[in-house]
Amino acid sequence: MPEQYLEANQSRVGPPRPYEQKLAGALTEIFASGTHELPAIITGLNTLGLNAPDGQPWDERRFRAEMRRLGE
């Protein structure tokens, strides 16, 4: 049986864009601080000054929609 493993970017169709890299870095920083609850993640993104794709501050609706879009 072949060894199973997770390839970190297995669902990508191309290299991450600068926006995606910045968002990933911000989320990594937020998670590394021990934050894991959605309201606190959103506060963290807004505190870091990273706006949602529409240029507005993050809220739960925008965050969920963006994660859904990026996961497609």
The first five atom37 places (N, CA, C, CB, O) and aatype in JSON, in Angstrom:
{
  "aatype": [12, 14, 6, 5, 18, 10, 6, 0, 2, 5, 15, 1, 19, 7, 14, 14, 1, 14, 18, 6, 5, 11, 10, 0, 7, 0, 10, 16, 6, 9, 13, 0, 15, 7, 16, 8, 6, 10, 14, 0, 9, 9, 16, 7, 10, 2, 16, 10, 7, 10, 2, 0, 14, 3, 7, 5, 14, 17, 3, 6, 1, 1, 13, 1, 0, 6, 12, 1, 1, 10, 7, 6],
  "atom_mask": [
    [1, 1, 1, 1, 1],
    [1, 1, 1, 1, 1],
    [1, 1, 1, 1, 1],
    [1, 1, 1, 1, 1],
    [1, 1, 1, 1, 1],
    [1, 1, 1, 1, 1],
    [1, 1, 1, 1, 1],
    [1, 1, 1, 1, 1],
    [1, 1, 1, 1, 1],
    [1, 1, 1, 1, 1],
    [1, 1, 1, 1, 1],
    [1, 1, 1, 1, 1],
    [1, 1, 1, 1, 1],
    [1, 1, 1, 0, 1],
    [1, 1, 1, 1, 1],
    [1, 1, 1, 1, 1],
    [1, 1, 1, 1, 1],
    [1, 1, 1, 1, 1],
    [1, 1, 1, 1, 1],
    [1, 1, 1, 1, 1],
    [1, 1, 1, 1, 1],
    [1, 1, 1, 1, 1],
    [1, 1, 1, 1, 1],
    [1, 1, 1, 1, 1],
    [1, 1, 1, 0, 1],
    [1, 1, 1, 1, 1],
    [1, 1, 1, 1, 1],
    [1, 1, 1, 1, 1],
    [1, 1, 1, 1, 1],
    [1, 1, 1, 1, 1],
    [1, 1, 1, 1, 1],
    [1, 1, 1, 1, 1],
    [1, 1, 1, 1, 1],
    [1, 1, 1, 0, 1],
    [1, 1, 1, 1, 1],
    [1, 1, 1, 1, 1],
    [1, 1, 1, 1, 1],
    [1, 1, 1, 1, 1],
    [1, 1, 1, 1, 1],
    [1, 1, 1, 1, 1],
    [1, 1, 1, 1, 1],
    [1, 1, 1, 1, 1],
    [1, 1, 1, 1, 1],
    [1, 1, 1, 0, 1],
    [1, 1, 1, 1, 1],
    [1, 1, 1, 1, 1],
    [1, 1, 1, 1, 1],
    [1, 1, 1, 1, 1],
    [1, 1, 1, 0, 1],
    [1, 1, 1, 1, 1],
    [1, 1, 1, 1, 1],
    [1, 1, 1, 1, 1],
    [1, 1, 1, 1, 1],
    [1, 1, 1, 1, 1],
    [1, 1, 1, 0, 1],
    [1, 1, 1, 1, 1],
    [1, 1, 1, 1, 1],
    [1, 1, 1, 1, 1],
    [1, 1, 1, 1, 1],
    [1, 1, 1, 1, 1],
    [1, 1, 1, 1, 1],
    [1, 1, 1, 1, 1],
    [1, 1, 1, 1, 1],
    [1, 1, 1, 1, 1],
    [1, 1, 1, 1, 1],
    [1, 1, 1, 1, 1],
    [1, 1, 1, 1, 1],
    [1, 1, 1, 1, 1],
    [1, 1, 1, 1, 1],
    [1, 1, 1, 1, 1],
    [1, 1, 1, 0, 1],
    [1, 1, 1, 1, 1]
  ],
  "atom_positions": [
    [[0.85, -1.17, 0.0], [0.0, 0.0, 0.0], [0.9, 1.24, 0.0], [-0.97, -0.01, 1.23], [1.81, 1.34, 0.82]],
    [[0.66, 2.19, -0.91], [1.49, 3.39, -0.93], [1.28, 4.23, 0.33], [1.19, 4.23, -2.18], [0.19, 4.26, 0.9]],
    [[2.35, 4.9, 0.73], [2.26, 5.77, 1.9], [1.37, 6.97, 1.59], [3.67, 6.23, 2.35], [1.51, 7.61, 0.54]],
    [[0.47, 7.28, 2.5], [-0.43, 8.41, 2.31], [0.22, 9.66, 2.89], [-1.8, 8.15, 2.96], [0.89, 9.6, 3.92]],
    [[0.02, 10.76, 2.23], [0.54, 12.03, 2.71], [-0.34, 13.16, 2.2], [2.01, 12.23, 2.27], [-1.1, 12.99, 1.25]],
    [[-0.21, 14.29, 2.83], [-0.94, 15.47, 2.42], [0.02, 16.4, 1.7], [-1.61, 16.17, 3.63], [1.03, 16.81, 2.26]],
    [[-0.31, 16.73, 0.49], [0.47, 17.72, -0.24], [-0.2, 19.06, 0.03], [0.54, 17.39, -1.8], [-1.37, 19.25, -0.3]],
    [[0.52, 19.98, 0.63], [-0.08, 21.22, 1.15], [-0.89, 21.99, 0.12], [1.0, 22.1, 1.68], [-1.89, 22.6, 0.49]],
    [[-0.5, 21.99, -1.11], [-1.2, 22.76, -2.13], [-1.81, 21.85, -3.2], [-0.25, 23.76, -2.79], [-1.83, 22.2, -4.38]],
    [[-2.31, 20.72, -2.79], [-2.79, 19.74, -3.75], [-4.01, 20.19, -4.55], [-3.11, 18.49, -3.05], [-4.28, 19.62, -5.61]],
    [[-4.74, 21.17, -4.08], [-5.93, 21.61, -4.82], [-5.65, 22.83, -5.7], [-7.05, 21.93, -3.85], [-6.55, 23.32, -6.38]],
    [[-4.44, 23.31, -5.69], [-4.09, 24.5, -6.48], [-3.95, 24.15, -7.96], [-2.79, 25.13, -5.97], [-3.5, 23.07, -8.33]],
    [[-4.36, 25.1, -8.78], [-4.18, 24.93, -10.23], [-3.02, 25.77, -10.73], [-5.47, 25.3, -10.98], [-2.65, 25.69, -11.9]],
    [[-2.45, 26.59, -9.86], [-1.31, 27.43, -10.2], [-0.68, 27.96, -8.94], [0.0, 0.0, 0.0], [-1.16, 27.69, -7.84]],
    [[0.4, 28.71, -9.08], [1.05, 29.27, -7.89], [0.15, 30.29, -7.21], [2.39, 29.9, -8.25], [-0.66, 30.94, -7.86]],
    [[0.3, 30.45, -5.89], [-0.52, 31.44, -5.18], [-0.2, 32.85, -5.65], [-0.31, 31.33, -3.66], [0.95, 33.2, -5.92]],
    [[-1.25, 33.66, -5.74], [-1.08, 35.07, -6.11], [-0.6, 35.84, -4.88], [-2.42, 35.68, -6.67], [-0.71, 35.34, -3.76]],
    [[-0.07, 37.05, -5.08], [0.42, 37.83, -3.93], [-0.65, 38.02, -2.84], [0.9, 39.19, -4.4], [-0.34, 37.94, -1.65]],
    [[-1.89, 38.28, -3.24], [-2.97, 38.43, -2.26], [-3.12, 37.16, -1.43], [-4.3, 38.76, -2.96], [-3.25, 37.23, -0.2]],
    [[-3.1, 36.0, -2.09], [-3.26, 34.74, -1.37], [-2.09, 34.5, -0.43], [-3.38, 33.58, -2.37], [-2.28, 33.98, 0.68]],
    [[-0.9, 34.87, -0.85], [0.27, 34.71, 0.02], [0.16, 35.62, 1.25], [1.57, 35.02, -0.75], [0.48, 35.21, 2.36]],
    [[-0.29, 36.85, 1.04], [-0.45, 37.78, 2.15], [-1.52, 37.3, 3.13], [-0.81, 39.18, 1.63], [-1.34, 37.37, 4.35]],
    [[-2.65, 36.8, 2.6], [-3.71, 36.28, 3.44], [-3.23, 35.06, 4.22], [-4.94, 35.92, 2.6], [-3.5, 34.93, 5.41]],
    [[-2.51, 34.16, 3.56], [-1.99, 32.97, 4.23], [-1.01, 33.35, 5.33], [-1.3, 32.04, 3.21], [-1.04, 32.77, 6.41]],
    [[-0.16, 34.33, 5.07], [0.79, 34.78, 6.08], [0.08, 35.38, 7.28], [0.0, 0.0, 0.0], [0.45, 35.12, 8.43]],
    [[-0.95, 36.18, 7.02], [-1.71, 36.79, 8.11], [-2.41, 35.72, 8.94], [-2.74, 37.79, 7.56], [-2.4, 35.77, 10.17]],
    [[-3.03, 34.74, 8.27], [-3.71, 33.67, 8.99], [-2.72, 32.82, 9.79], [-4.5, 32.77, 8.02], [-3.02, 32.41, 10.91]],
    [[-1.55, 32.57, 9.22], [-0.52, 31.82, 9.95], [-0.12, 32.56, 11.21], [0.71, 31.58, 9.06], [0.02, 31.96, 12.28]],
    [[0.06, 33.87, 11.1], [0.42, 34.69, 12.26], [-0.68, 34.65, 13.32], [0.7, 36.15, 11.83], [-0.41, 34.53, 14.51]],
    [[-1.92, 34.75, 12.88], [-3.06, 34.74, 13.81], [-3.16, 33.39, 14.5], [-4.37, 35.05, 13.06], [-3.32, 33.33, 15.72]],
    [[-3.06, 32.29, 13.73], [-3.15, 30.95, 14.34], [-1.97, 30.7, 15.29], [-3.19, 29.88, 13.25], [-2.14, 30.07, 16.33]],
    [[-0.79, 31.18, 14.92], [0.4, 30.98, 15.75], [0.26, 31.67, 17.1], [1.65, 31.48, 15.04], [0.89, 31.26, 18.08]],
    [[-0.56, 32.72, 17.17], [-0.76, 33.42, 18.43], [-1.73, 32.68, 19.35], [-1.27, 34.82, 18.17], [-1.98, 33.1, 20.48]],
    [[-2.29, 31.56, 18.85], [-3.23, 30.78, 19.65], [-4.68, 31.09, 19.37], [0.0, 0.0, 0.0], [-5.57, 30.57, 20.05]],
    [[-4.92, 31.92, 18.39], [-6.28, 32.3, 18.03], [-6.86, 31.29, 17.07], [-6.31, 33.71, 17.41], [-6.24, 30.97, 16.05]],
    [[-8.06, 30.77, 17.39], [-8.67, 29.76, 16.53], [-10.17, 29.96, 16.33], [-8.43, 28.4, 17.1], [-10.77, 29.27, 15.52]],
    [[-10.77, 30.88, 17.04], [-12.21, 31.14, 16.92], [-12.45, 32.18, 15.85], [-12.81, 31.6, 18.28], [-11.7, 33.15, 15.74]],
    [[-13.49, 31.98, 15.05], [-13.75, 32.85, 13.9], [-13.83, 34.34, 14.25], [-15.03, 32.43, 13.23], [-13.2, 35.14, 13.57]],
    [[-14.56, 34.75, 15.27], [-14.6, 36.19, 15.57], [-13.21, 36.77, 15.86], [-15.51, 36.45, 16.77], [-12.9, 37.89, 15.45]],
    [[-12.38, 36.01, 16.56], [-11.03, 36.48, 16.88], [-10.13, 36.48, 15.64], [-10.41, 35.61, 17.97], [-9.26, 37.34, 15.51]],
    [[-10.34, 35.53, 14.73], [-9.58, 35.51, 13.47], [-9.91, 36.75, 12.66], [-9.89, 34.22, 12.66], [-9.02, 37.4, 12.11]],
    [[-11.18, 37.08, 12.59], [-11.61, 38.26, 11.84], [-11.03, 39.53, 12.48], [-13.16, 38.34, 11.78], [-10.56, 40.42, 11.77]],
    [[-11.06, 39.61, 13.79], [-10.46, 40.75, 14.49], [-8.97, 40.82, 14.17], [-10.69, 40.64, 16.02], [-8.44, 41.91, 13.95]],
    [[-8.31, 39.68, 14.16], [-6.89, 39.64, 13.85], [-6.59, 40.15, 12.45], [0.0, 0.0, 0.0], [-5.65, 40.92, 12.27]],
    [[-7.37, 39.72, 11.47], [-7.15, 40.2, 10.09], [-7.35, 41.7, 10.01], [-8.11, 39.48, 9.12], [-6.55, 42.4, 9.37]],
    [[-8.39, 42.2, 10.64], [-8.66, 43.64, 10.62], [-7.57, 44.42, 11.36], [-10.03, 43.94, 11.23], [-7.19, 45.51, 10.94]],
    [[-7.08, 43.87, 12.46], [-6.01, 44.52, 13.23], [-4.72, 44.59, 12.42], [-5.77, 43.77, 14.54], [-3.98, 45.57, 12.5]],
    [[-4.46, 43.55, 11.64], [-3.26, 43.54, 10.79], [-3.4, 44.46, 9.58], [-2.97, 42.12, 10.32], [-2.43, 44.68, 8.86]],
    [[-4.6, 44.98, 9.36], [-4.81, 45.91, 8.25], [-5.02, 45.24, 6.91], [0.0, 0.0, 0.0], [-4.9, 45.88, 5.87]],
    [[-5.33, 43.95, 6.93], [-5.6, 43.24, 5.68], [-7.09, 43.25, 5.42], [-5.05, 41.77, 5.74], [-7.86, 42.6, 6.13]],
    [[-7.52, 43.98, 4.41], [-8.94, 44.07, 4.08], [-9.4, 42.87, 3.27], [-9.22, 45.35, 3.33], [-8.6, 42.15, 2.68]],
    [[-10.71, 42.69, 3.25], [-11.34, 41.66, 2.41], [-11.14, 42.06, 0.94], [-12.86, 41.5, 2.75], [-10.79, 43.2, 0.66]],
    [[-11.36, 41.14, 0.01], [-11.15, 41.43, -1.41], [-11.92, 42.63, -1.94], [-11.51, 40.25, -2.2], [-11.5, 43.26, -2.9]],
    [[-13.05, 42.96, -1.31], [-13.83, 44.11, -1.77], [-13.34, 45.42, -1.16], [-15.3, 43.92, -1.45], [-13.94, 46.48, -1.36]],
    [[-12.24, 45.35, -0.4], [-11.66, 46.55, 0.19], [-12.24, 46.94, 1.54], [0.0, 0.0, 0.0], [-11.79, 47.9, 2.16]],
    [[-13.23, 46.2, 1.99], [-13.9, 46.48, 3.26], [-13.25, 45.66, 4.38], [-15.42, 46.18, 3.17], [-12.57, 44.67, 4.11]],
    [[-13.45, 46.07, 5.63], [-12.98, 45.23, 6.73], [-13.65, 43.85, 6.68], [-13.26, 45.92, 8.1], [-14.77, 43.7, 6.18]],
    [[-12.94, 42.87, 7.2], [-13.49, 41.52, 7.24], [-14.67, 41.45, 8.21], [-12.42, 40.51, 7.65], [-14.7, 42.14, 9.22]],
    [[-15.63, 40.6, 7.88], [-16.68, 40.18, 8.79], [-16.89, 38.69, 8.51], [-18.04, 41.03, 8.6], [-16.27, 38.14, 7.6]],
    [[-17.75, 38.04, 9.28], [-17.91, 36.59, 9.11], [-18.41, 36.22, 7.72], [-18.87, 36.05, 10.16], [-17.94, 35.25, 7.14]],
    [[-19.33, 36.98, 7.19], [-19.86, 36.67, 5.86], [-18.77, 36.76, 4.8], [-21.02, 37.62, 5.51], [-18.63, 35.86, 3.97]],
    [[-17.99, 37.84, 4.83], [-16.92, 38.01, 3.85], [-15.86, 36.9, 3.99], [-16.26, 39.39, 4.0], [-15.39, 36.36, 2.99]],
    [[-15.5, 36.58, 5.23], [-14.47, 35.57, 5.46], [-14.94, 34.21, 4.95], [-14.13, 35.49, 6.95], [-14.2, 33.53, 4.24]],
    [[-16.14, 33.81, 5.3], [-16.65, 32.51, 4.85], [-16.74, 32.45, 3.32], [-18.04, 32.23, 5.48], [-16.4, 31.44, 2.71]],
    [[-17.21, 33.53, 2.71], [-17.32, 33.56, 1.25], [-15.94, 33.45, 0.6], [-18.02, 34.85, 0.79], [-15.79, 32.75, -0.4]],
    [[-14.95, 34.13, 1.16], [-13.61, 34.08, 0.57], [-12.97, 32.71, 0.76], [-12.71, 35.16, 1.19], [-12.32, 32.21, -0.15]],
    [[-13.14, 32.1, 1.92], [-12.6, 30.76, 2.12], [-13.27, 29.75, 1.18], [-12.8, 30.32, 3.59], [-12.62, 28.85, 0.66]],
    [[-14.57, 29.92, 0.96], [-15.3, 29.05, 0.02], [-14.74, 29.24, -1.4], [-16.83, 29.36, 0.05], [-14.48, 28.27, -2.11]],
    [[-14.55, 30.51, -1.8], [-14.04, 30.8, -3.13], [-12.63, 30.23, -3.32], [-14.03, 32.31, -3.38], [-12.32, 29.63, -4.35]],
    [[-11.78, 30.42, -2.32], [-10.42, 29.93, -2.44], [-10.34, 28.41, -2.41], [-9.57, 30.51, -1.34], [-9.38, 27.83, -2.92]],
    [[-11.33, 27.76, -1.83], [-11.34, 26.31, -1.76], [-11.91, 25.62, -2.99], [0.0, 0.0, 0.0], [-11.88, 24.4, -3.09]],
    [[-12.42, 26.41, -3.93], [-13.01, 25.8, -5.12], [-11.95, 25.33, -6.09], [-13.93, 26.76, -5.81], [-12.28, 24.8, -7.15]]
  ]
}
